[in-house]
């Protein structure tokens, strides 16, 4: 059952990327922007905590 769900999810992601490449790129871009924001906030916190 676990393998079926995993392969189904992979198939869905491939289908989504092929069918809607602009939307898929937008989702990835937002995720990367979110990670960048978290990194910047963490960096500011560490900088302020040390000084």
C-alpha positions in Angstrom: 0.0 0.0 0.0 2.8 2.4 0.9 4.5 1.8 -2.5 1.2 2.4 -4.4 0.8 5.8 -2.6 4.4 6.7 -3.3 4.2 5.9 -7.0 0.9 7.6 -7.3 2.3 10.8 -5.8 5.3 10.6 -8.1 3.1 10.1 -11.1 0.9 13.1 -10.0 3.9 15.4 -9.6 5.2 14.4 -13.1 1.8 14.9 -14.6 1.5 18.3 -12.9 4.9 19.5 -14.1 4.2 18.4 -17.6 0.7 19.7 -17.8 1.2 23.0 -15.9 4.9 24.0 -16.1 4.4 27.6 -15.2 2.4 26.8 -12.1 4.9 24.2 -11.1 7.7 26.7 -11.5 5.8 29.3 -9.5 5.3 26.8 -6.6 9.0 26.0 -6.5 9.9 29.7 -6.7 7.6 30.4 -3.7 9.1 27.5 -1.7 12.6 28.8 -2.4 11.6 32.3 -1.5 10.1 31.0 1.8 13.3 29.1 2.6 15.4 32.2 1.8 13.2 34.2 4.2 13.6 31.6 7.0 17.4 31.7 6.4 17.5 35.4 6.6 15.4 35.5 9.7 17.5 32.9 11.4 20.7 34.7 10.4 19.4 38.0 11.9 18.4 36.1 15.1 21.8 34.6 15.5 23.5 37.9 14.7 21.4 39.7 17.3 21.8 37.0 19.9 25.6 37.0 19.6 26.1 40.8 19.6 
